[in-house]
Amino acid sequence: MTDDPRSAAAPGPRGDNRPTATPVRRGSLNIVVRTGTMAPVTRLSLDVVARRAGLHPALVRRFVALGLVDATRDSAGRLWFEPTAPATLARIQRLRAGLPLNYASLGLVMDLLDRISELEAALRRSNAGSRSDESWI
């Protein structure tokens, strides 16, 4: 069995694109590999997020504790993240490299940047609405 994501689009053993699940044993972990058409990913594990962001899982846990990244815990206590978490972690790392601030202060900076983006989007929407009402001479 391959971990190549390109093989996920191949037709299943039934000749259609319905997904099939095949258990694969990797060390002490049981991994289910799906082939065929994959459903959209709704959440990511800590290891996947850390790997995609190029960070150690302990640092990702620290960001969760500081409130910089949102995560939920399942009944076993494992952290689960939204698919946008790696991009958020990359943003944190870029801000940390560019600003002489600690991680806790970056939370405030990120909140302010998000608020600025929201205000700019609202301004663009209101300007677009007023332009469509104007008549040009």
Secondary structure, DSSP 8 states (H G I E B T S, - for coil): ----GGGGGS--TTSSS--EEEEEEETTEEEEEEESS------EEHHHHHHHHT--HHHHHHHHHHTSS--EE-TT--EEE-TTHHHHHHHHHHHHHHSS--HHHHHHHHHHHHHHHHHHHHHHHHHHHHHHH----
